[in-house]
Amino acid sequence: MSTRAFLSFTLVPALWFSGSAAVTTGHPGTVLVSAAQNGKLEAPSLMEKAKAGDPKAEYQIGWSYFTGKGAPVDYQEAAIWFQRSATQGFADAQFALGYLYEHGQGLKRSERRAVFYYTSAAKQGDSIAENNLASMYQHGQGVRKNLAEAAAWYQKAADHGEVIAQCNLATMYFRGEGLARNYGQAANWFRTAAERGYAPAQEDLAWMYYTGTGVAMDNQQAARWARIAAEQGYPRAQLDLGYLYEQGKGVSLDYVAAYMWYKAADDRGEKMAELQLKNLSSLLTPDQVQRATADAAKLTDSLPKLDLGNGLASVGGIFPRH
C-alpha cells in the first residue's frame, strides 16, 4: 500500500501505496493564529508581514484558510497565499500548493503541477513532499512511472523520519519494486514505523512474525504487535488478535477474548469478522457471547477511530488460517 501525506499521505490498495490524504497533525507549518469567534484572522501583525511579502507569514495565512483555523475555510484564498510563499521558495508552501493541485482544491486539478511543486519542496528536504513525490513516480501520476525513482524518494523520506514513507519503503522491499526484494529490509522498516506507534506497520510486522517472513517465526511477537495495533483501533489487527486467541497461538487459548476482538473488528467494519463470529458463537454460552459483546462495545467506544485512507491492506493480508 502506498501512502501520501499533508496536508498529504498516499495509500494504495493491497500494500503500502496510495494517493493523498489530509493530515494536519505534526506538520511543521501549523498555523500560529488563533480562531476568532467572528471567523476572521486575529493576527494583524501576521497579516501585515504577509502583505509585506514575508514567505512564512504568507504560508501561515494560507494554512489558516486551508484548515479553517483562524479564518473561514477557503481553498482559493489558501492557494493564493501558498502561491505567494512558494514563489519565494518556501518549502512548506510548495508542498501545500502541490497538494492543492493534486486534489483540485482551490485550483484546477493538475497532477503535473503537483509533481512540480512536490519536487521543489522535496529537493529542500521536506519529508512529506519526498514521500508524495515518490508515490507519484510509483503510480505514474503527473510523471512517467519510474519505480526506481519512487524507491529512491521513499528512501530519502524514510531516512528523514517520515513514518508513512517508512511503510512505503518496506512494501517496496517486500514486493521487489524499484529495488531488489528483501524481506529482512521490509521487516526492519516496518519495525521502525511500528516502534513510532504506526498501527498499520505494527500489523504488518505482526504478520511477518506470524509467517516467519524476513524474521524468525515467533507467535508471541506476532501477538504482541497485533495487540498494540488492535488497541489503537486498527480493525485488521483486531481480527488477527482474535484469531490468535481462538487458536491459542502466542497467547492463552480464550474463546471469549477471541469473540470480543472479532466483535470489535466487526464494529469497525472488518468484513471477515462476521464469519469468525458465527463460527465461534457455537463454542460459547449465550452469557459468554453477551459478555464478550458488551466488552467489545466498551472497547470500541474507548478506542480512537483511525482514519487510514481507502483500500488499506497489510502486505500479506490476514494471518494464514491453518
Rosetta silent file (secondary structure, phi, psi, omega in degrees, C-alpha in Angstrom):
SEQUENCE: MSTRAFLSFTLVPALWFSGSAAVTTGHPGTVLVSAAQNGKLEAPSLMEKAKAGDPKAEYQIGWSYFTGKGAPVDYQEAAIWFQRSATQGFADAQFALGYLYEHGQGLKRSERRAVFYYTSAAKQGDSIAENNLASMYQHGQGVRKNLAEAAAWYQKAADHGEVIAQCNLATMYFRGEGLARNYGQAANWFRTAAERGYAPAQEDLAWMYYTGTGVAMDNQQAARWARIAAEQGYPRAQLDLGYLYEQGKGVSLDYVAAYMWYKAADDRGEKMAELQLKNLSSLLTPDQVQRATADAAKLTDSLPKLDLGNGLASVGGIFPRH
SCORE:     score description
SCORE:     0.000 S_00000001
   1 L     0.000  148.357  178.433    0.000    0.000    0.000 S_00000001
   2 L  -119.411  145.237 -176.418    1.271    3.437   -0.591 S_00000001
   3 L  -130.516  136.459  175.197    0.584    6.381    1.497 S_00000001
   4 L  -113.414  177.845 -173.995    0.922   10.094    0.881 S_00000001
   5 E  -144.323  163.422  167.175    0.640   12.974    3.260 S_00000001
   6 L  -153.439  175.377   60.652   -0.346   16.632    4.004 S_00000001
   7 L   -43.806  -40.422 -162.535   -1.582   18.024    4.143 S_00000001
   8 L  -130.188  133.239  168.156   -0.847   14.753    2.232 S_00000001
   9 E  -127.917  149.489  178.733   -0.495   10.965    2.682 S_00000001
  10 L  -119.445  129.104  179.997   -0.906    8.407   -0.067 S_00000001
  11 L  -125.749  129.327  178.165   -2.410    4.945    0.389 S_00000001
  12 L  -121.636  146.578 -173.921   -2.790    2.347   -2.326 S_00000001
  13 L   -53.667  147.140  169.437   -4.716   -0.934   -2.170 S_00000001
  14 L    81.543  -38.900  174.145   -3.037   -4.113   -1.081 S_00000001
  15 L  -139.169 -157.216 -173.454    0.274   -2.850    0.174 S_00000001
  16 L   -88.960   66.858  177.857    1.641    0.438    1.326 S_00000001
  17 L  -145.426  129.650 -178.420    0.887    2.671   -1.651 S_00000001
  18 L  -161.045 -173.922 -173.188   -1.766    5.350   -2.212 S_00000001
  19 L   -79.930  -92.694  178.558   -2.834    8.775   -3.288 S_00000001
  20 L  -163.605  132.144  178.074   -3.058   11.510   -0.660 S_00000001
  21 E  -128.852  141.101 -175.375   -4.988   12.049    2.494 S_00000001
  22 L   -69.755  127.470  175.880   -5.066   15.192    4.538 S_00000001
  23 L  -130.771  121.967 -174.143   -3.065   15.022    7.720 S_00000001
  24 L  -111.568   -1.251 -179.797   -2.812   18.150    9.818 S_00000001
  25 L   -92.407  142.029  173.719   -1.036   16.941   12.938 S_00000001
  26 L    76.307    3.208 -179.548    2.682   17.301   13.346 S_00000001
  27 L   -75.855  137.802 -174.360    3.122   19.402   10.211 S_00000001
  28 L   -64.288  -15.381 -176.584    5.933   21.945   10.615 S_00000001
  29 L  -105.056   29.988  179.375    3.733   24.763    9.381 S_00000001
  30 L   -53.047  133.731 -175.339    0.928   24.643   11.922 S_00000001
  31 L   -62.219  138.654 -178.006   -0.835   27.984   11.891 S_00000001
  32 L  -101.463    8.483  177.163    0.138   30.346   14.670 S_00000001
  33 L   -94.589  153.547  179.645   -3.034   32.464   14.510 S_00000001
  34 L   -94.226  156.639 -179.567   -5.936   31.861   16.872 S_00000001
  35 L   -81.980  119.755  179.832   -9.502   31.147   15.775 S_00000001
  36 L   -86.095  149.809 -179.562  -11.645   34.262   16.213 S_00000001
  37 L   -64.503  -29.989 -179.198  -15.297   33.981   17.113 S_00000001
  38 L   -87.202    4.853  175.131  -16.220   36.154   14.149 S_00000001
  39 L    79.151   11.430 -179.190  -14.335   33.866   11.797 S_00000001
  40 L  -110.376  154.630  178.746  -11.741   36.493   10.839 S_00000001
  41 L   -60.475  136.171 -176.056   -7.994   36.388   11.235 S_00000001
  42 L  -113.940   31.630 -179.140   -6.981   37.789   14.603 S_00000001
  43 L  -133.794   77.254 -177.224   -3.324   38.403   13.968 S_00000001
  44 H   -57.268  -36.008  179.379   -2.879   41.792   12.303 S_00000001
  45 H   -64.876  -37.261  177.358    0.883   41.638   12.702 S_00000001
  46 H   -65.847  -45.271  178.400    0.928   38.324   10.868 S_00000001
  47 H   -63.093  -38.677  178.172   -1.248   39.701    8.053 S_00000001
  48 H   -62.611  -41.739  178.182    0.953   42.780    7.855 S_00000001
  49 H   -63.918  -41.606 -179.628    4.017   40.584    7.482 S_00000001
  50 H   -63.578  -44.896 -179.941    2.279   38.505    4.824 S_00000001
  51 H   -66.599  -24.098  177.962    1.226   41.567    2.842 S_00000001
  52 L   -84.174   -3.426  175.273    4.790   42.829    3.098 S_00000001
  53 L    98.733   15.211  176.109    5.990   39.620    1.438 S_00000001
  54 L   -72.513  116.261 -173.435    7.219   37.515    4.358 S_00000001
  55 H   -63.588  -35.483  179.296    7.054   33.948    2.943 S_00000001
  56 H   -67.994  -41.771  178.516    6.489   32.243    6.313 S_00000001
  57 H   -65.222  -40.418  177.443    3.645   34.604    7.153 S_00000001
  58 H   -59.518  -43.587  178.439    2.145   34.105    3.702 S_00000001
  59 H   -62.519  -43.869 -177.524    2.245   30.353    4.257 S_00000001
  60 H   -65.275  -36.220  175.533    0.657   30.645    7.681 S_00000001
  61 H   -65.471  -43.304  177.084   -2.191   32.752    6.300 S_00000001
  62 H   -60.600  -42.272  179.023   -2.719   30.150    3.572 S_00000001
  63 H   -62.688  -37.477  178.760   -2.700   27.350    6.149 S_00000001
  64 H   -62.107  -44.408  178.308   -5.306   29.224    8.169 S_00000001
  65 H   -69.060  -32.755 -179.922   -7.619   29.411    5.170 S_00000001
  66 H   -69.029  -42.711 -174.072   -6.933   25.764    4.311 S_00000001
  67 H   -92.308  -17.205 -175.393   -7.711   24.419    7.781 S_00000001
  68 L    77.330   16.051  178.307  -10.337   26.938    8.857 S_00000001
  69 L   -98.743  100.760 -178.390   -8.301   27.709   11.974 S_00000001
  70 L   100.888   -7.748  179.341   -8.413   31.446   12.378 S_00000001
  71 L  -161.537  159.193  175.990  -10.349   32.065    9.172 S_00000001
  72 L   -64.106  146.994  176.510  -13.217   30.516    7.210 S_00000001
  73 L   -61.951  125.387 -179.737  -12.190   27.571    5.034 S_00000001
  74 L  -153.832   96.756 -175.401  -11.422   28.975    1.587 S_00000001
  75 H   -65.210  -34.495  178.940   -9.229   26.844   -0.677 S_00000001
  76 H   -65.383  -42.517  177.918   -8.961   29.504   -3.352 S_00000001
  77 H   -67.111  -38.142  176.802   -7.710   32.041   -0.842 S_00000001
  78 H   -59.994  -44.301 -179.360   -5.367   29.426    0.610 S_00000001
  79 H   -61.080  -38.750  179.822   -3.977   28.762   -2.876 S_00000001
  80 H   -60.798  -47.876 -177.829   -3.305   32.477   -3.406 S_00000001
  81 H   -71.396  -38.598  176.043   -1.254   32.766   -0.223 S_00000001
  82 H   -61.590  -40.158 -179.346    0.531   29.444   -0.749 S_00000001
  83 H   -62.221  -43.805  179.924    1.444   30.583   -4.269 S_00000001
  84 H   -60.634  -43.270 -179.433    2.958   33.818   -2.986 S_00000001
  85 H   -70.858  -42.291 -178.264    5.035   31.936   -0.444 S_00000001
  86 H   -63.265  -36.087  179.860    6.003   29.129   -2.812 S_00000001
  87 H   -60.940  -26.548  178.695    7.243   31.612   -5.406 S_00000001
  88 L   -91.149    6.181  174.577    9.796   32.735   -2.834 S_00000001
  89 L    86.891   16.372  179.554   10.978   29.166   -2.355 S_00000001
  90 L   -76.759  115.749 -170.165    9.284   28.380    0.978 S_00000001
  91 H   -60.669  -43.316 -179.266    9.230   24.565    1.057 S_00000001
  92 H   -59.645  -39.519 -179.857    6.103   24.119    3.189 S_00000001
  93 H   -70.171  -37.803  177.154    4.132   26.317    0.808 S_00000001
  94 H   -61.605  -44.238  177.451    5.464   24.470   -2.226 S_00000001
  95 H   -61.450  -46.870 -178.367    4.306   21.214   -0.717 S_00000001
  96 H   -60.846  -40.181  179.284    0.904   22.662    0.181 S_00000001
  97 H   -66.336  -38.709  175.878    0.457   24.036   -3.326 S_00000001
  98 H   -59.672  -41.094  178.654    1.355   20.634   -4.763 S_00000001
  99 H   -62.502  -45.001 -179.440   -1.331   19.087   -2.592 S_00000001
 100 H   -63.370  -38.994  177.467   -3.966   21.577   -3.783 S_00000001
 101 H   -67.371  -40.339 -179.012   -3.057   20.899   -7.405 S_00000001
 102 H   -62.734  -37.284 -174.415   -3.153   17.134   -6.867 S_00000001
 103 H  -102.562   -1.044  178.739   -6.623   17.286   -5.326 S_00000001
 104 L    63.702   39.301  179.261   -8.078   20.172   -7.277 S_00000001
 105 L  -104.778  109.308 -178.968   -8.829   22.207   -4.163 S_00000001
 106 L    80.157   -7.170 -179.960   -8.926   25.922   -4.920 S_00000001
 107 L  -142.817  158.153  174.562   -7.114   25.262   -8.180 S_00000001
 108 L   -67.854  129.169 -175.651   -7.783   23.316  -11.355 S_00000001
 109 L   -58.921  130.486  179.120   -6.557   19.793  -10.714 S_00000001
 110 L  -151.954  105.844  178.583   -3.186   19.127  -12.316 S_00000001
 111 H   -66.505  -32.196  178.708   -1.012   16.177  -11.352 S_00000001
 112 H   -62.898  -44.704  178.430    1.796   17.597  -13.489 S_00000001
 113 H   -68.334  -33.801  176.551    1.793   20.828  -11.458 S_00000001
 114 H   -60.720  -45.349  178.394    1.544   18.782   -8.263 S_00000001
 115 H   -59.931  -41.902 -179.463    4.702   16.916   -9.237 S_00000001
 116 H   -58.222  -47.937 -176.608    6.444   20.228   -9.967 S_00000001
 117 H   -76.301  -35.043  173.855    5.716   21.642   -6.521 S_00000001
 118 H   -60.784  -41.709  179.889    6.316   18.369   -4.673 S_00000001
 119 H   -62.521  -43.422 -179.763    9.694   18.192   -6.405 S_00000001
 120 H   -59.183  -44.187  179.824   10.527   21.757   -5.418 S_00000001
 121 H   -72.335  -39.329 -178.399    9.772   21.019   -1.758 S_00000001
 122 H   -63.366  -36.598  179.812   11.377   17.572   -1.825 S_00000001
 123 L   -67.690  -15.836  175.133   14.651   18.994   -3.111 S_00000001
 124 L   -96.059    5.481  175.686   14.715   21.136    0.032 S_00000001
 125 L    88.904   14.886  175.886   14.355   18.029    2.201 S_00000001
 126 L   -70.376  113.367 -170.735   10.633   18.230    3.006 S_00000001
 127 H   -67.321  -35.312  179.667    9.996   14.621    4.027 S_00000001
 128 H   -70.315  -38.418  176.267    6.265   14.588    3.269 S_00000001
 129 H   -63.857  -39.354  177.675    6.904   16.055   -0.175 S_00000001
 130 H   -60.117  -43.944  179.747    9.557   13.376   -0.730 S_00000001
 131 H   -63.750  -45.949 -177.496    7.015   10.698    0.172 S_00000001
 132 H   -68.897  -37.215  176.429    4.277   12.119   -2.045 S_00000001
 133 H   -62.815  -41.633  177.065    6.632   12.636   -4.953 S_00000001
 134 H   -57.840  -43.549 -179.327    7.715    9.007   -4.608 S_00000001
 135 H   -64.760  -37.558  177.592    4.095    7.920   -4.780 S_00000001
 136 H   -62.332  -42.915  177.437    3.540    9.998   -7.921 S_00000001
 137 H   -66.235  -37.776 -177.493    6.505    8.264   -9.561 S_00000001
 138 H   -66.367  -34.769 -177.055    5.297    4.879   -8.376 S_00000001
 139 H  -102.098   -1.092 -179.614    1.863    5.313   -9.899 S_00000001
 140 L    66.091   42.017 -179.357    2.806    7.375  -12.913 S_00000001
 141 L  -103.698  109.877  179.853    0.706   10.346  -11.814 S_00000001
 142 L    77.361    0.370 -179.061    1.798   13.587  -13.468 S_00000001
 143 L  -157.613  156.501  178.885    5.089   11.987  -14.371 S_00000001
 144 L   -63.638  134.235 -179.598    6.301    8.879  -16.209 S_00000001
 145 L   -57.726  130.805 -178.497    6.094    5.828  -13.952 S_00000001
 146 L  -152.122   98.874 -174.907    9.514    5.024  -12.511 S_00000001
 147 H   -67.831  -33.122  178.526    9.722    2.541   -9.645 S_00000001
 148 H   -66.378  -40.319  178.156   13.437    3.068   -9.080 S_00000001
 149 H   -67.234  -38.474  177.697   12.867    6.811   -8.703 S_00000001
 150 H   -60.547  -47.559 -179.126    9.934    6.106   -6.399 S_00000001
 151 H   -61.677  -38.098 -179.129   12.073    3.874   -4.192 S_00000001
 152 H   -64.717  -41.846  179.640   14.824    6.492   -4.068 S_00000001
 153 H   -72.824  -36.464  174.764   12.434    9.222   -2.871 S_00000001
 154 H   -60.734  -39.641  179.913   10.773    6.868   -0.374 S_00000001
 155 H   -62.018  -44.538  179.184   14.256    6.131    0.973 S_00000001
 156 H   -59.943  -47.482 -178.820   15.003    9.836    1.408 S_00000001
 157 H   -64.816  -40.287  179.464   11.711   10.440    3.208 S_00000001
 158 H   -63.818  -41.859  178.705   12.157    7.338    5.369 S_00000001
 159 H   -64.879  -26.965  177.839   15.655    8.440    6.332 S_00000001
 160 L   -85.597    3.589  173.101   14.169   11.810    7.293 S_00000001
 161 L    92.625   10.573  179.210   11.811   10.049    9.692 S_00000001
 162 L   -75.885  111.664 -171.812    8.565   10.130    7.692 S_00000001
 163 H   -63.777  -37.039  178.675    6.644    7.153    9.114 S_00000001
 164 H   -65.551  -40.800  178.171    4.386    6.722    6.078 S_00000001
 165 H   -64.792  -34.858  177.777    7.406    6.641    3.808 S_00000001
 166 H   -61.663  -40.305  176.417    8.993    4.036    6.045 S_00000001
 167 H   -68.628  -41.372  178.915    5.973    1.807    5.453 S_00000001
 168 H   -62.044  -42.438  178.825    6.008    2.553    1.719 S_00000001
 169 H   -65.641  -40.205  177.645    9.698    1.698    1.509 S_00000001
 170 H   -58.033  -40.765 -178.884    9.103   -1.506    3.480 S_00000001
 171 H   -71.288  -34.745  175.148    6.474   -2.519    0.958 S_00000001
 172 H   -60.256  -43.076  176.850    8.753   -1.743   -1.958 S_00000001
 173 H   -65.322  -40.956 -178.967   11.276   -4.126   -0.414 S_00000001
 174 H   -61.791  -41.783 -175.992    8.549   -6.679    0.275 S_00000001
 175 H   -90.939  -12.320 -176.413    7.321   -6.619   -3.310 S_00000001
 176 L    69.313   41.906 -179.533   10.684   -6.105   -5.014 S_00000001
 177 L  -108.132  118.501  178.260    9.515   -2.935   -6.746 S_00000001
 178 L    81.135   -8.117  175.988   12.176   -0.420   -7.739 S_00000001
 179 L  -161.084  168.942 -176.491   14.809   -2.361   -5.805 S_00000001
 180 L   -66.224  138.234  177.552   15.711   -5.966   -5.073 S_00000001
 181 L   -59.736  132.827 -178.554   13.195   -7.871   -2.980 S_00000001
 182 L  -152.240   98.756 -176.736   14.437   -8.095    0.583 S_00000001
 183 H   -65.691  -32.002  178.939   12.096   -9.343    3.293 S_00000001
 184 H   -64.515  -43.546  177.611   14.618   -8.572    6.009 S_00000001
 185 H   -66.201  -37.779  176.802   14.786   -4.919    4.987 S_00000001
 186 H   -58.633  -47.166 -179.810   10.991   -4.842    4.747 S_00000001
 187 H   -62.845  -39.594 -179.750   10.733   -6.107    8.313 S_00000001
 188 H   -62.170  -42.820 -178.060   13.322   -3.585    9.505 S_00000001
 189 H   -75.064  -34.907  173.625   11.433   -0.627    8.052 S_00000001
 190 H   -62.005  -39.725  179.729    8.072   -1.901    9.296 S_00000001
 191 H   -64.784  -40.685  179.041    9.656   -2.202   12.734 S_00000001
 192 H   -58.027  -46.683  179.419   10.991    1.355   12.545 S_00000001
 193 H   -71.020  -36.979 -179.743    7.497    2.675   11.813 S_00000001
 194 H   -63.068  -41.535 -178.469    5.880    0.285   14.291 S_00000001
 195 H   -67.991  -17.322  175.939    8.099    1.462   17.122 S_00000001
 196 L   -92.677    7.241  171.936    6.930    5.000   16.406 S_00000001
 197 L    92.377   14.352 -177.333    3.360    3.886   17.033 S_00000001
 198 L   -87.293  112.488 -170.577    2.018    3.483   13.488 S_00000001
 199 H   -58.773  -45.702  179.329   -0.709    0.829   13.665 S_00000001
 200 H   -59.443  -37.030  177.576   -0.589   -0.460   10.051 S_00000001
 201 H   -67.696  -37.696  177.483    3.154   -1.026   10.370 S_00000001
 202 H   -61.859  -41.949  178.661    2.598   -2.835   13.660 S_00000001
 203 H   -67.118  -40.824  178.085    0.086   -5.153   11.976 S_00000001
 204 H   -64.566  -40.140  177.800    2.415   -5.811    9.036 S_00000001
 205 H   -65.186  -38.727  176.241    5.255   -6.592   11.437 S_00000001
 206 H   -59.697  -44.332  178.953    2.941   -8.946   13.325 S_00000001
 207 H   -60.363  -40.806 -178.635    2.139  -10.740   10.051 S_00000001
 208 H   -66.583  -38.187  175.933    5.836  -11.122    9.278 S_00000001
 209 H   -67.981  -38.651 -178.169    6.491  -12.653   12.699 S_00000001
 210 H   -66.239  -37.403 -177.809    3.496  -14.963   12.359 S_00000001
 211 H   -94.229   -9.978 -176.708    4.590  -16.235    8.943 S_00000001
 212 L    70.259   34.987 -179.332    8.344  -16.095    9.562 S_00000001
 213 L   -99.928  111.211  179.099    8.852  -13.742    6.627 S_00000001
 214 L    80.631  -10.686  177.418   12.036  -11.681    6.945 S_00000001
 215 L  -143.672  164.636  175.658   12.245  -12.563   10.653 S_00000001
 216 L   -67.900  138.154  179.128   12.249  -15.756   12.692 S_00000001
 217 L   -59.690  131.704 -175.858    8.729  -17.089   13.199 S_00000001
 218 L  -156.567  101.412 -177.474    7.524  -16.018   16.627 S_00000001
 219 H   -65.471  -31.972  179.551    3.865  -16.206   17.630 S_00000001
 220 H   -67.546  -40.964  176.141    4.449  -14.259   20.821 S_00000001
 221 H   -67.286  -36.897  176.877    5.945  -11.350   18.887 S_00000001
 222 H   -60.795  -45.102  179.998    3.109  -11.618   16.384 S_00000001
 223 H   -66.538  -37.872 -179.522    0.594  -11.381   19.215 S_00000001
 224 H   -61.258  -48.987 -176.940    2.476   -8.510   20.829 S_00000001
 225 H   -74.041  -34.377  176.481    2.453   -6.322   17.731 S_00000001
 226 H   -63.671  -39.732  179.799   -1.074   -7.311   16.736 S_00000001
 227 H   -64.980  -44.304 -179.430   -2.267   -6.322   20.211 S_00000001
 228 H   -59.566  -42.074  178.448   -0.530   -2.939   20.085 S_00000001
 229 H   -70.718  -39.786 -179.753   -2.193   -2.184   16.751 S_00000001
 230 H   -62.874  -38.381 -179.034   -5.534   -3.606   17.875 S_00000001
 231 L   -73.704   -6.618  171.197   -5.517   -1.433   20.975 S_00000001
 232 L   -93.951   -1.530  179.142   -5.213    1.588   18.681 S_00000001
 233 L    92.485   16.843 -179.135   -8.459    0.576   16.993 S_00000001
 234 L   -82.029  111.361 -170.073   -6.941   -0.984   13.849 S_00000001
 235 H   -63.409  -37.196  179.225   -9.601   -3.494   12.696 S_00000001
 236 H   -63.539  -38.304  177.899   -7.338   -5.896   10.760 S_00000001
 237 H   -68.062  -36.686  176.949   -5.143   -6.277   13.827 S_00000001
 238 H   -62.772  -41.229  177.132   -8.227   -6.846   15.977 S_00000001
 239 H   -60.566  -46.729 -177.485   -9.299   -9.609   13.603 S_00000001
 240 H   -71.415  -34.352  176.702   -5.892  -11.286   13.758 S_00000001
 241 H   -66.641  -37.808  174.490   -5.596  -10.930   17.514 S_00000001
 242 H   -59.097  -42.191  178.935   -8.977  -12.613   17.825 S_00000001
 243 H   -62.669  -41.991  179.658   -7.675  -15.471   15.706 S_00000001
 244 H   -61.997  -39.791  176.207   -4.607  -15.863   17.916 S_00000001
 245 H   -66.888  -38.167 -179.882   -6.839  -16.129   20.983 S_00000001
 246 H   -64.289  -35.179 -177.609   -9.077  -18.606   19.205 S_00000001
 247 H   -95.587  -13.030 -175.947   -6.078  -20.790   18.350 S_00000001
 248 L    68.308   38.932 -179.557   -4.025  -20.165   21.496 S_00000001
 249 L  -107.835  114.437 -179.561   -1.046  -19.020   19.463 S_00000001
 250 L    79.837  -11.398  177.239    1.250  -16.549   21.204 S_00000001
 251 L  -143.694  167.375  177.903   -1.477  -16.053   23.838 S_00000001
 252 L   -70.946  143.433  176.424   -3.528  -18.330   26.053 S_00000001
 253 L   -59.395  125.112 -175.930   -6.482  -20.033   24.385 S_00000001
 254 L  -157.112   98.195 -176.513   -9.507  -17.867   25.211 S_00000001
 255 H   -67.087  -32.591  179.759  -12.683  -18.063   23.143 S_00000001
 256 H   -67.476  -44.542  177.533  -14.345  -15.191   24.994 S_00000001
 257 H   -63.507  -39.292  178.118  -11.380  -12.884   24.311 S_00000001
 258 H   -60.882  -45.437 -179.480  -11.345  -14.074   20.704 S_00000001
 259 H   -62.856  -40.309 -179.734  -15.033  -13.260   20.324 S_00000001
 260 H   -60.625  -45.799 -178.674  -14.506   -9.828   21.877 S_00000001
 261 H   -70.330  -36.938  174.511  -11.744   -8.918   19.425 S_00000001
 262 H   -60.901  -42.694 -178.631  -13.688  -10.314   16.466 S_00000001
 263 H   -66.865  -38.426  177.354  -16.685   -8.253   17.530 S_00000001
 264 H   -62.058  -41.862  177.906  -14.517   -5.138   17.905 S_00000001
 265 H   -64.980  -40.600  178.381  -13.194   -5.701   14.377 S_00000001
 266 H   -62.911  -40.424  178.774  -16.726   -6.231   13.104 S_00000001
 267 H   -63.620  -26.679  179.135  -17.828   -2.988   14.778 S_00000001
 268 L   -92.279    6.859  174.499  -15.044   -1.215   12.873 S_00000001
 269 L    92.255   11.826  177.408  -16.237   -2.617    9.555 S_00000001
 270 L   -75.770  107.750 -170.173  -13.873   -5.572    9.109 S_00000001
 271 L   -63.454  -34.341 -176.647  -15.999   -7.772    6.849 S_00000001
 272 L   -70.865  -15.254 -177.187  -14.217  -11.052    7.581 S_00000001
 273 H   -68.243  -30.144 -176.591  -15.023  -10.772   11.279 S_00000001
 274 H   -59.854  -44.151  179.493  -18.677  -11.645   10.764 S_00000001
 275 H   -66.100  -39.779  179.476  -17.894  -15.207    9.652 S_00000001
 276 H   -62.718  -38.963  178.298  -15.436  -15.678   12.528 S_00000001
 277 H   -64.268  -42.722 -178.817  -18.119  -14.584   14.992 S_00000001
 278 H   -63.005  -43.178 -178.624  -20.618  -17.010   13.516 S_00000001
 279 H   -68.346  -37.150 -175.117  -18.191  -19.927   13.715 S_00000001
 280 H   -80.112  -26.281 -175.290  -17.073  -19.114   17.244 S_00000001
 281 H   -60.684  -28.397 -179.323  -20.520  -18.469   18.711 S_00000001
 282 L   -70.006  -15.221 -179.071  -21.318  -22.202   18.699 S_00000001
 283 L   -96.004   -2.346 -176.177  -18.478  -22.749   21.191 S_00000001
 284 L  -117.766  153.703  173.469  -19.746  -20.176   23.686 S_00000001
 285 L   -78.640  160.528  177.395  -22.710  -19.976   26.009 S_00000001
 286 H   -56.849  -36.129  178.751  -25.237  -17.146   25.485 S_00000001
 287 H   -65.748  -39.451  179.025  -23.891  -15.474   28.630 S_00000001
 288 H   -66.627  -40.374  177.786  -20.343  -15.583   27.289 S_00000001
 289 H   -62.828  -43.362 -179.808  -21.449  -14.123   23.961 S_00000001
 290 H   -63.129  -42.917 -178.950  -23.312  -11.355   25.754 S_00000001
 291 H   -67.289  -42.861  179.338  -20.336  -10.545   27.953 S_00000001
 292 H   -65.021  -37.506  179.176  -17.889  -10.541   25.056 S_00000001
 293 H   -66.149  -41.848  178.463  -20.224   -8.342   23.004 S_00000001
 294 H   -64.873  -41.239  179.177  -20.541   -5.850   25.856 S_00000001
 295 H   -64.976  -37.927  178.909  -16.778   -5.792   26.354 S_00000001
 296 H   -64.826  -39.536  179.087  -16.278   -5.203   22.633 S_00000001
 297 H   -63.781  -43.732  177.708  -18.695   -2.276   22.698 S_00000001
 298 H   -62.585  -41.184  179.913  -16.849   -0.693   25.618 S_00000001
 299 H   -62.510  -48.177 -178.612  -13.555   -1.264   23.838 S_00000001
 300 H   -60.472  -40.699  179.889  -14.769    0.270   20.588 S_00000001
 301 H   -66.554  -29.949 -175.600  -16.111    3.320   22.395 S_00000001
 302 H   -88.244  -16.490 -175.307  -12.826    3.842   24.210 S_00000001
 303 L   -93.752  152.602  176.953  -10.503    3.447   21.223 S_00000001
 304 L   -69.709  152.705  175.080   -9.666    6.097   18.628 S_00000001
 305 L   -96.995  108.402 -174.683  -11.189    5.806   15.205 S_00000001
 306 L   -76.741  134.370  173.285   -8.266    5.661   12.845 S_00000001
 307 L  -101.260   97.473 -172.345   -8.511    7.444    9.501 S_00000001
 308 L  -110.263   14.145  177.615   -6.226    5.298    7.397 S_00000001
 309 L    85.086 -177.831 -178.455   -7.430    6.108    3.912 S_00000001
 310 L   -98.801  147.208  173.985   -9.148    3.926    1.344 S_00000001
 311 L    71.912   20.579 -177.273   -8.091    0.495    0.188 S_00000001
 312 L   -71.478  134.105  177.501   -5.742   -0.033    3.094 S_00000001
 313 L  -152.673  151.077  178.780   -4.445   -3.581    3.449 S_00000001
 314 L   -77.225  164.788 -174.873   -1.481   -5.252    5.086 S_00000001
 315 L   -60.113  -35.824 -175.839    1.319   -6.678    2.977 S_00000001
 316 L  -112.112    5.623 -175.566    0.241  -10.246    3.459 S_00000001
 317 L    77.748 -158.332  179.738   -3.450   -9.914    4.225 S_00000001
 318 L   -71.781  163.427  176.016   -4.867  -11.627    7.292 S_00000001
 319 L   -57.468  135.643  178.240   -2.886  -14.217    9.230 S_00000001
 320 L   -58.434  134.136  178.004   -2.969  -17.526    7.325 S_00000001
 321 L   -95.135  125.428 -177.417   -5.612  -19.878    8.729 S_00000001
 322 L  -107.280    0.000    0.000   -4.389  -23.440    9.181 S_00000001
